[in-house]
Amino acid sequence: MVGFKHTLCALLLTMVTGVAIAQNNTNSPYTRYGYGDLSDQSFGNSKAMGGIAFGLRDGAQINPLNPASYTAIDSLTFLFEGGVSLQNMNVSGGGVKLNAKNSSFDYLAMQFRLHPRVAMSVGLLPFSNVGYSVSDSKTENGVGQTRSFTGDGGLHQLYGGIGVKVLKNLSLGVNASYFWGDITRTRTILYPGTSESYSYIQQIGVSVSDYKLDFGAQYTQELSKKHSVTIGAVFSPKHKLNNDYTITTQASTTNSHDLDATLELPNMFGVGFTYNYDKRLTVGVDYSLQQWSKAKFGVATADDATRTEFEETYAYNDRHKISVGAEYIPNLIGRSYLSHIKYRLGAYYTTPYYKIDGKKAAREYGVTAGFGLPVPRSRSILSISGQFVRVSGQETNFVNENIFRVSIGLTFNERWFFKRRVE
């Protein structure tokens, strides 16, 4: 049994190596804008339930999207959880057609109690991902040119969170995160028809290092012995990020400029509701609003020579997301293994935050399904989920994306905080 536990820990720790390769886990042309594609920060159970999390309260799995949920853990339990994803993406439209396969690190976290009313969680999460390579050709003033745009990188957060049960039915929580990352974007223009095949290269490098705060609350009301409801709310305040922003151009000479950039994270508001029946059926819905239209992503410069494509993407859309999901366990005390499996289903709709040429870029739809598989001879859970995502461009020249993603998460659940009796 000890060897089995060590194997589980080794598998989770191996997932940390995913951080090193997480910089190129997407091939979406839309990541050319802003901070790129915002990561799904939900954990194994939530991913299969359409991403619901704000009202989700499960003492057997970690839920960092609402730190108030940490108090659901019992006093003897230690949770250690990690997850990875594999995806296949097909992109078409706007003169672009490609297929890409990627893998990504999703999360790594632990959770435990500090006091009968206080619980803590620590973890590592991706925040956004950038990864694209597109090109086109055109003619201006009789001179042909070939343009290529590439980018990679992303932002991450290392969080530490506390949940406190202030009343019997009410819990409050906060996550404080170290927020960091690097994004590199390169634009290359070739003039193959000229005598010297003249080229122009512009590289933009953004490095972020700052903090991030997230607050949460949950209120649970028992309606009867088998029926209960939980209402959850979350809030993340708007925050200006400390950053280094550099533009390097290479033509006949090479020039580098360090610029004063304003990069902000928006206010985020979320509310969720879950209904639980007999600890076997959970049904929930979430809604969130990120006020990207009030967040800035810009460069202050009076030198037209250093103006960049980024300055055309200052304006963003508010990002709305609604998720619905459910989980069902056939029999908590049944002898059959199948009766203990957690069956999960969900769906979501969201409006991405970026604009292209001042127009709303896309809409995103997703359906999810999965299982929570009990690990034999332990309280641990292996979560497997499948997600189909459709990103639909809102203009005829914008691209469409079809993504199929498989996510695997392992929750190591052990009673580490009790004294063993020795006969």
N, C-alpha and C positions, 0 to 999 in steps of 0.2 A: 504493500500500500504506500509506503514511503517513497519507493521508486516511482510509482505512478504519479504521486504529487509532484515530485521533482521533474518528471517529464512534462506535466502541465505548465509548471513555472518556466521551464526551458522554452516551450513553445511560445509563451507570451513574451518572454524577453527577446526572443528572436525577432518578434514583430517590430521591435524598436529600430532594427536595421532598415525598416521601410522609410524612416525619416530621411535617410541619405539619398533615396531614390525618388522621394515624393515631389521633387521639383518638376518632373516631367510626366505627371500622371494624367494629363489631358491634352487633347489636340484640337480644341475648339477655337475657331477663328474669333469668337466673341470675347475670348480672354485677352484680346488686343486692347481692351478698354478697361480703365479704372484699375481695380485691384485684381481683376480676373474673375474666375468662377468662384463664387462663395461656397465653401465646403459644407456638406451635410454633417453637422456635428453630433447627430444623434447616435446612440449606442445600439447594440445588437437587437434588443427587443423593439426599440422605437423605430429603427430602420424598416422593419417588416410591417409596421403599423402606420405607414404613411408619414412617419416623422412626428407623430404626436408626442409631446413631452411635458408641456407646462402643467397639466393636471395629472400626469402619470406618477404614481407613487407605489414603488415596488421595492421591498426590502432585500430582494435577492439580486437586483441589478442596479448599476450606477446610472444616474440621470443628471449630468452636469448642466443641462439646459434650464433646469430650475433647481438652484442649490438648496431650496427649502425641502426638497425631497430626500436629502441626506438623512434626516431624522427617522425615516421609515426603517432603517436598518436596526436589527436587534443588538443587544449589548454584547453578545458573544461572537458576533460574526465579523470576519475580515473578508472584504471583496477585492479581487485583483482582476482587471478586465482589459482585454486588448482586442483589436480588430483590424482586418485588412479587406480590400476589395479588388476584384478583377472586373474589367469592363471591356465591351466591344462597342465601338462608336462608328456610325456611318453618317457622313456629312455630305450634303448635296445642295445645289442651288448657288446663285450668285457667281457662277463660273468656277465653283469649287466642287470637287467630288473626291472623297477619300474614305478609306477605312482604316481605323487605328485600334490597336489593342493596348491597354494600359493596366498597370497594377498600382495600388496606392496604400499607404499607411493611413488608417482611419482614426485610431485613438489608442491610448494606453492610460490606465487610471487605477487608483486604489481608493478604498473607502473603509472607514471604521469609526467606532464611537469613542468619544473622549469623556463622556459623562452621560448619565441616563437621559438628559435632555439636549445633548450636544453631539453632533457627528461631523466628521471631516472627510474631505475628498481632495486628492491631488492627482493631476493628470496632464497629459500632453495631447493637444489637438491641432489639426491644420485649420487655418481660417480661410485661405483662398489659394487658388492655383492658377498659374499662367503657363500656357504651353501652346504655341501655334507656329505655323510656317506656311505663308501664302505668298503668291506672286501673281503679277499681271504684266501685260505689255500694252503700250499705247504710243501714239505719235503726237508730238506737240511742235508746231511751227516747222513741220516737215522733217523733224528729227525723231527717230525711233528711240524708245527707252524701255528697259525692262526693270520692273520694281519688285523687290522681295521684302517681306516683313516677317521677322521671327521674334519670338519672345519666350522666356522661361522664368521660373522662380515661383515665389509664393510667400505667404505670411503664416506664422504659426503662433500658438499661445501655450504657455506653461502655466496652469492655474492651480491655485490652492483655495479651497472653499470651505465655509463653515455653515452648518444648518443648526438652528436653535428652535426647540419646541417651547414657545413662549406661553402657550395655553394648551389644554388637553387636545384640542382639535386644530390648533393654529401653529404653523411653523414658518419661520423666516430664515432667509439665507443670503449669502453673498459669496461671489467668486472674485478673487483678485488675480489678474493674470499678468505675466511678463509677455509682452507682445513684440514679436520681431520677425524679420524676413528681408529678402532681397528680390527685386524684380529687374530683369534686364530686357530691354526691347531694342531691336536693331532694324533700321531701314536702309536698304541698299538700292541705289539707282545706277544702272549700267547704260551707257550709250554706245552700243556695239558698232553703230555706223560711223562713228568718228574715227579719225586717223589714228588716234592713240587709245581707242576704246576707253574713253574717260569714264570714271566712276566716282560716285559720291556715297559715303557711308556715314550714317548718324547713329550713334548708340546712346541710349538713355538708361542710366542706372539709378535705381531707387533703393535705398537702404533704410529700414524702419527699426527703431528700438524705443519702446515705450511701455506703458501699462494700460490695462483695460479692466473695468469694473462691471459686474453684472449682479443684479439684485433679484430675489424671488420670494414668493409667498405661496403657501398652500393651506387651504382650509378643508377639512374632511368632516362630513356629517353622516352619522349612521341613521338610516331611515327605519331600519328594523334589524333583526338578528342577521339576516342574509343580504341586506341591501345597504349600500352606502354610495355617497357621491363626494367627489373632490373637485374643488375649484382652485385653479392656480393662476398666478399672474407673475410676469417678469418685466424687468426694465433695465436697459443699458443706456447710460447717458452719452450724449454727444461728446466727442473727445478729439482734440487736435493732436496729431502724432508727431513726435520728434523724428526728423528724417534727414538724410543726406541725399541730395538730388544732383546728379551730374550728367551733363550732355557733352559727348565727344564727337566731333565731326572730322572726317578725313576726306580730303579732295586733293588739291595740289599740296596742301599742308595739313597738319593735324592740330586741332584746337580743342581744348577742354575747358568747360565752364562749370563751376559750382554755383547753383542757383538757389534762391530762397523759395522753397515750395511750401504750399499749404495743403496738407493732407489730413482729412478728417474722417472719423467714423461717425455715423449718424445716431440719433436717438432711435432706440428700438423698444416697442411696446408689444407685449404678447399676453394672451389670455387663453386658458384651456379648461376643459370640463371633462371629467371621466365618471362613468357609472360602473360600479362593481357589484356583481351578484355572486354570493357564496364563495368568494375568492377563486372562482372558476371562470367567470366571464367578465371581461373589461371592455368597455366601449367608450371612445373618446373623440373629441374634436378640439382643434387648436386654430387660433388666428393670430397672426403677427403682422406688424407694420414697422418697416425700417424707413426712416425719413431721409432717404438719399437725396431728395430734391433740395434739402437744406444743408447738405454736406458739401464741402469744397474739395476739389482736387485740381490744383492749379499752380502755375509758376509765375512769380512776379519778376518781370524783366522788361526793360525799355529797348532792348537791342533786338531789332527785327531779325538779325542774322541768327539768333538763337531760338527763335520761335519754333515750336514743335507741334506735331500732330496732337499731343496731349492737350493743348490749349483749345482744341475743338471739342473736347469731351468733358468740359467743366460741368455741364448740366446733366443731372441724372433723374431717373424716375423714382418715386417712392416704390418700395418693394412690398407687395402684399403677398401673404401666403396663407392658405387654409388647408388643413390636413384632417383626415378622418381615419380612424383605425380601430381594430378590435383584436382581442386575444381570447382564446377559449382553451380550457383544460378539461378533458372529458371526465376525469375522476381523480380526485386528490388522494384517495386511499385505495384505489384499485390495485390489483396484483399485476395486471398487464402493463408492459412497458409502454404500449401505445396510448394507454389511458392517462399517462403522465406527460405526454408530449404537449407543448404549448403551440397551438395552431394560431397563426397571425395573418392579418390581412389589412390592407389600407390603400389610401389614394391621397393625392395632393394636387394643388394648382397654385402656381406662383407667377408673378410678373417680375422678370429680371430687372436690375436697377440701371443698366447702361442704356445710353442712347447712341444712335449712329446718325450723323448729320442732322442732329436735332429731332430725330424721330424715334419713337419707341421701337426697340430692336426686336423683341421676341416675347413669346409666352411659353410657359413650361408646364407640362402635365406629367404625372407619374402614377403608376400603380405598383403596389408592392405586395409580397406574400412571403411567408417563411415559417420556420419552425424553431422552437426552443427545445433542444434535445437533452434530456438529463444524462449526465455522465455516470455510468455505472459505479456503484460503491462510493458515491460522493454526493455532495450537494451542488456540485458545479453544473453549468449549463453551456452547451454548445449551440450558438445561435447561427442559423443559416437563412439568408433571405435573398430573394431575387427582385430586381427593380427594372421596370421598363419605363424609360423617360423619353418624352417627345418634346423637343424644343422647336417651336414653330416661328419662323421669321415673319415679321409683320409687313414687309415690303417684298415685291417680286424679286428684287435683286439681293435680298438677305438670305442667308443659308438656313436650312433645316437640319436638325440633328435627331437621330434615333440612337438611343443608348440602352444596352442591356447590361446590367451590373449584378454581379454576385458578391455578396458580403458575408464574411465569416468572422464571428466573434466568439471568444471564449471567456466565460466568467468563472474564475476560480473562487469558490465559496467554501470557507472552512471556519470551524469554531476554534479560534486561536486564543481566546481570552477566558478560558475556564480551567480550574485546577482539576487535574486528573486524580482519581482515587486509586491508590495502590494497595492491593490486598496483600 
